[in-house]
Amino acid sequence: MTSRLLLATFLISVLGANLAGQSPAPTPTPQIGPKSPAQPTPSPSATPTLEELVNSLGPADLQALITLLKANFTDPDAITDTELNRATVAGLLVRLPRGITLMAGKESVPPATPGTFYSEVIAGRTGYVRLGTLNNANLQALDKALSGFAAKKVNDLIVDLRASSATNDLSMATEFAKRFCPKGKAIFTVRKPTGHQDRVFSSDRDPAFRGLVMVLADSDTSGAAEAIAAALRFYNKALVIGQPTAGRAAEYSDLPLPNGKDLRLAVTEMVSPEGRSLFREGVKPDLPVEMSLSEKRQIFQSNSEKGLGPFIYETGRPHMSEAALLAGTNPELEAAEAAQQRRGRAPEKPPPHDPVLQRALDVVTSLEVYQKR
């Protein structure tokens, strides 16, 4: 396991460098002759944004601004206490998007569609589980899948959290994490800033899987699923691949307002095993990979019938000859498209591709090749 982790660290640096670009940093031109005196660094000339201007105001500035508005603005009805309070609420909703939400009422909020569980053995050697919604039905499906992986001697597992949205059932979320985290260790802590007593959610059982783990995440990974991603990275040295999570690792309460609307408010935050708050910042990937949410959701809706293969491996297409490359044409491809049109069919559109899952498989394959050397 140690050699795997060493290579994983190496892969992070190499693949991360590839993502950042292939061109080397420019080398400074050596100076010939006497050294000229150091020139002062020019100050930025960019005009500060409105947000930067507002953030620069201290308490005295803010009080003076309100006083000047009330005394001098041409429309005094626009600067009443009610309007000022509304402006405060509107500003807070913009500045704290993950912390507070104003809702028209519970009856106007459509129920969320539960994310289904999915599992597969890819290429006969790598287990894949998409946890979906963290509920009891999906937990039972996870146990069944892990048992099947053990029977097939699967040693590498990809845990996909890209369809795991927020849940207030933190005990259920902890049950999912227990399948991978060591017994007796804290998985995450729920902390209330105004209180003095933390709630610690720990594992009380041995993990059901002990092999290599990769975690897939993006902005659809929300709430306790973010805490699971952080715990797997901390205890299993799992690589998190994809995009930053939602930053909503918190418990929310819906507080009623007098007119029937509700204020959804983050009242606690989740803290990772190493003591870092996951609220607002979320979990940053070790290997960033861009992918549109619409393509990902399209794949998740259709892979139950086709499996994941068509969305991982690019299908073959007619190759360009050397003459076509020089001429900037592809007669083989043009002939194939013309044949499809003669048969009354439009050229086939390639299926969407999942580069996040592909990157995880690349890392797993690299580790396997390394271990066999």
C-alpha positions in Angstrom: 0.0 0.0 0.0 2.9 2.3 0.7 4.2 2.0 -2.9 0.8 2.8 -4.2 0.6 6.0 -2.2 4.0 7.1 -3.3 3.1 6.6 -6.9 -0.3 8.3 -6.3 1.5 11.4 -5.0 3.8 11.3 -8.1 0.8 11.0 -10.4 -0.8 14.1 -8.8 2.2 16.2 -9.5 2.6 14.9 -13.1 -1.1 15.0 -14.1 -1.5 18.3 -12.4 1.3 19.7 -14.4 -0.2 18.4 -17.6 -3.5 20.1 -16.7 -1.8 23.4 -16.1 -0.2 23.3 -19.5 2.9 21.9 -21.2 4.9 25.0 -21.9 7.8 25.7 -19.5 8.1 28.9 -17.6 10.1 31.6 -19.4 13.8 31.7 -18.4 15.0 35.2 -17.4 17.4 36.8 -19.9 20.8 37.2 -18.3 21.9 40.8 -17.9 25.1 42.0 -19.5 27.0 45.0 -18.1 26.5 47.0 -14.9 23.3 46.2 -12.9 20.7 49.0 -13.2 19.0 50.2 -10.0 15.9 48.2 -9.1 12.7 49.7 -10.5 9.7 50.1 -8.2 6.8 47.7 -8.9 4.0 49.6 -10.6 0.8 49.7 -8.6 -2.2 47.9 -10.2 -4.2 50.3 -12.3 -7.4 48.3 -12.4 -10.5 50.0 -11.0 -11.7 48.3 -7.9 -15.0 46.4 -8.2 -18.1 47.4 -6.3 -17.7 44.5 -4.0 -14.1 45.5 -3.2 -15.2 49.1 -2.5 -18.0 47.9 -0.2 -15.6 45.5 1.6 -13.2 48.4 2.2 -15.8 50.4 4.2 -15.3 50.2 8.0 -18.0 50.7 10.6 -17.6 54.5 10.7 -17.8 54.7 6.9 -20.9 52.6 6.8 -22.7 54.7 9.4 -21.6 57.9 7.6 -22.8 56.6 4.3 -26.3 55.8 5.7 -26.5 59.2 7.4 -25.6 61.0 4.2 -28.1 59.1 2.2 -30.9 59.8 4.6 -30.1 63.5 4.7 -29.3 64.2 1.0 -30.8 61.6 -1.4 -33.4 63.1 -3.7 -36.0 60.3 -2.9 -36.3 60.0 0.9 -38.9 57.2 0.5 -36.1 55.0 -0.9 -34.0 55.3 2.2 -36.6 54.3 4.9 -35.7 51.8 7.6 -37.8 49.2 5.8 -35.9 49.7 2.5 -32.5 49.7 4.3 -33.5 46.4 6.0 -34.6 44.9 2.7 -31.2 46.0 1.2 -29.4 44.3 4.1 -31.3 41.0 3.5 -30.8 41.2 -0.3 -27.1 41.8 0.3 -26.7 38.9 2.7 -28.5 36.6 0.3 -25.9 37.5 -2.3 -22.9 37.4 0.0 -23.8 34.2 1.8 -25.4 32.0 -0.9 -24.5 28.7 0.8 -25.6 29.9 4.3 -29.1 31.5 3.8 -32.0 31.1 1.4 -35.3 32.9 1.3 -38.1 30.4 0.4 -41.6 31.2 -0.7 -42.9 28.4 1.6 -42.6 24.6 2.0 -45.6 24.0 -0.3 -43.8 25.8 -3.2 -40.6 23.7 -3.0 -40.8 20.6 -5.3 -39.6 17.4 -3.6 -36.1 16.4 -4.7 -35.8 13.3 -6.9 -33.8 10.6 -5.1 -30.5 9.7 -6.8 -30.4 6.0 -7.5 -27.5 3.7 -6.6 -25.5 2.2 -9.4 -22.6 -0.3 -9.4 -20.4 -2.0 -12.0 -17.1 -3.8 -12.4 -15.2 -1.9 -15.2 -12.9 -3.9 -17.4 -13.2 -6.9 -15.1 -11.0 -5.4 -12.4 -12.1 -2.0 -11.0 -15.2 -1.6 -8.9 -17.4 1.4 -9.4 -20.2 2.6 -7.1 -22.4 5.7 -7.5 -23.9 6.2 -4.0 -26.7 8.5 -5.1 -29.0 9.8 -2.3 -27.7 8.8 1.1 -30.8 6.7 2.2 -31.4 3.2 3.5 -32.3 1.6 0.2 -29.0 2.8 -1.4 -27.1 1.7 1.7 -28.4 -1.8 1.3 -27.5 -1.7 -2.4 -23.9 -0.6 -1.4 -23.5 -3.5 1.0 -24.7 -5.9 -1.8 -22.3 -4.4 -4.3 -19.3 -4.5 -1.9 -20.0 -8.1 -1.1 -20.1 -8.9 -4.8 -16.8 -7.1 -5.3 -15.2 -9.1 -2.6 -16.3 -12.4 -4.3 -14.7 -11.2 -7.5 -11.5 -10.1 -5.7 -11.8 -6.5 -6.7 -9.0 -4.5 -5.1 -9.6 -1.0 -6.7 -12.8 1.0 -6.1 -14.1 4.2 -7.5 -16.6 5.9 -5.3 -18.7 8.4 -7.3 -20.3 11.1 -5.2 -21.4 13.3 -8.1 -25.1 12.5 -7.5 -25.1 12.7 -3.7 -26.9 15.8 -2.6 -27.4 17.2 0.9 -29.3 15.2 3.5 -30.2 16.1 7.1 -29.9 12.4 8.2 -26.3 12.6 9.3 -26.5 9.2 11.0 -27.4 7.6 7.7 -24.6 9.4 6.0 -22.2 8.1 8.6 -23.3 4.5 7.8 -22.1 5.0 4.2 -18.7 6.3 5.4 -18.3 3.4 7.8 -18.0 1.0 4.9 -14.6 2.6 4.1 -13.3 4.3 7.2 -11.4 2.6 10.1 -13.2 1.5 13.2 -13.0 3.9 16.2 -12.1 7.0 14.1 -14.1 10.2 13.8 -15.7 10.6 10.3 -16.8 14.2 10.7 -17.8 16.6 13.5 -20.8 18.9 13.6 -20.0 22.2 15.2 -22.3 25.0 16.2 -20.3 28.3 16.4 -22.4 29.7 19.3 -22.3 26.5 21.3 -19.6 24.6 23.2 -20.5 21.0 22.5 -19.5 19.3 19.3 -21.3 16.2 17.9 -18.8 13.7 16.6 -19.9 11.0 14.2 -17.5 8.0 14.3 -17.2 4.5 12.9 -18.1 1.6 15.2 -17.3 -1.2 12.7 -14.6 -2.5 10.5 -14.6 -1.3 6.9 -16.2 -3.5 4.3 -13.6 -2.4 1.7 -9.8 -2.0 2.3 -8.3 -1.6 -1.2 -7.4 1.4 -3.3 -10.1 4.1 -3.4 -10.7 6.9 -5.8 -13.4 9.6 -5.2 -15.3 11.5 -7.9 -16.9 14.8 -6.9 -18.3 18.0 -8.3 -20.7 20.8 -7.4 -23.5 18.3 -7.2 -21.7 16.7 -4.2 -23.3 18.4 -1.3 -23.8 18.2 2.4 -22.7 15.1 4.2 -21.4 13.7 0.9 -18.7 16.4 1.1 -17.8 15.1 4.6 -17.6 11.5 3.2 -15.2 12.7 0.5 -13.0 14.4 3.0 -12.9 11.4 5.3 -12.0 9.0 2.5 -9.2 11.3 1.5 -7.9 11.5 5.1 -8.1 7.9 6.1 -7.8 6.0 2.8 -5.5 8.5 1.1 -8.1 8.5 -1.7 -7.5 10.9 -4.6 -10.5 13.3 -5.1 -11.0 13.8 -8.9 -13.3 16.2 -10.6 -14.4 19.6 -9.5 -14.9 21.4 -6.1 -17.9 20.3 -4.1 -20.8 22.5 -3.3 -19.6 23.9 0.0 -22.9 23.1 1.8 -21.6 20.8 4.4 -23.9 22.1 7.1 -27.2 21.4 8.9 -30.0 23.7 7.7 -33.1 24.8 9.6 -36.2 26.2 8.0 -37.3 29.1 10.2 -40.8 30.5 9.6 -41.4 34.2 8.9 -44.7 36.0 9.8 -46.0 36.2 6.2 -45.7 32.4 5.6 -42.3 32.4 3.9 -39.3 30.5 5.3 -35.7 31.4 6.0 -33.5 28.4 5.4 -30.4 28.9 7.5 -27.2 27.0 8.1 -27.1 26.5 11.8 -24.1 24.1 12.1 -21.0 23.3 10.0 -19.3 20.0 9.3 -15.6 19.6 10.2 -13.3 17.1 8.6 -11.2 14.6 10.6 -8.2 16.9 10.4 -10.2 19.8 11.9 -11.0 21.8 8.8 -14.4 23.3 8.2 -16.1 22.0 5.1 -18.8 24.7 5.0 -18.5 27.2 2.2 -15.1 26.1 1.1 -16.1 22.5 0.4 -13.6 19.8 -0.8 -11.1 20.8 -3.5 -10.0 18.0 -6.0 -6.5 16.6 -6.0 -6.9 16.2 -9.8 -9.1 18.8 -11.3 -11.0 17.7 -14.4 -13.6 19.8 -16.1 -17.0 18.3 -17.2 -20.4 19.9 -17.8 -23.1 19.0 -15.3 -25.6 18.5 -18.2 -23.4 15.8 -19.9 -22.8 14.1 -16.6 -26.5 13.9 -15.8 -27.2 12.6 -19.2 -24.8 9.8 -18.7 -26.2 9.0 -15.3 -29.7 8.7 -16.8 -28.8 6.4 -19.6 -25.9 4.2 -18.3 -28.2 1.8 -16.5 -29.1 0.3 -19.9 -25.7 0.6 -21.7 -23.2 0.3 -18.8 -20.4 2.8 -18.4 -18.2 1.5 -21.2 -19.6 3.7 -24.0 -19.1 6.8 -22.0 -15.5 6.1 -21.0 -13.9 4.7 -24.1 -14.1 6.8 -27.2 -15.5 4.8 -30.2 -13.5 4.3 -33.3 -13.8 6.5 -36.3 -12.3 6.6 -39.8 -8.7 7.6 -39.8 -7.2 10.4 -41.8 -4.5 9.4 -44.4 -1.3 11.4 -44.8 -2.7 13.0 -48.0 -5.8 14.1 -46.2 -3.8 15.6 -43.4 -1.9 17.7 -45.9 -5.0 18.7 -47.8 -7.0 19.4 -44.7 -9.7 16.9 -45.7 -10.8 13.5 -44.5 -12.2 11.5 -47.5 -12.8 8.4 -45.3 -14.9 10.3 -42.8 -16.8 12.1 -45.6 -17.5 8.8 -47.3 -18.8 7.3 -44.1 -21.1 10.3 -43.5 -22.3 10.2 -47.2 -23.2 6.5 -46.8 -25.2 7.2 -43.7 -27.1 10.0 -45.6 -27.8 7.6 -48.5 -29.4 5.3 -46.0 -31.6 8.1 -44.8 -29.8 8.6 -41.5 -28.1 11.7 -40.1 -24.5 11.2 -39.1 -24.3 9.5 -35.7 -23.5 11.9 -32.8 -20.9 10.4 -30.5 -22.1 9.6 -27.0 -21.2 12.0 -24.2 -17.8 11.3 -22.6 -17.0 11.1 -18.9 -13.4 12.5 -18.6 -13.6 12.4 -14.7 -14.2 8.7 -14.6 -11.6 8.2 -17.4 -9.0 10.0 -15.4 -9.7 7.9 -12.3 -9.3 4.7 -14.4 -6.0 6.1 -15.8 -4.7 6.5 -12.3 -5.8 3.0 -11.3 -4.2 1.5 -14.4 -1.0 3.3 -13.8 -0.8 2.1 -10.2 -1.4 -1.5 -11.4 1.3 -1.3 -14.0 3.7 0.2 -11.4 3.1 -2.7 -9.0 3.7 -5.4 -11.6 7.1 -4.0 -12.4 
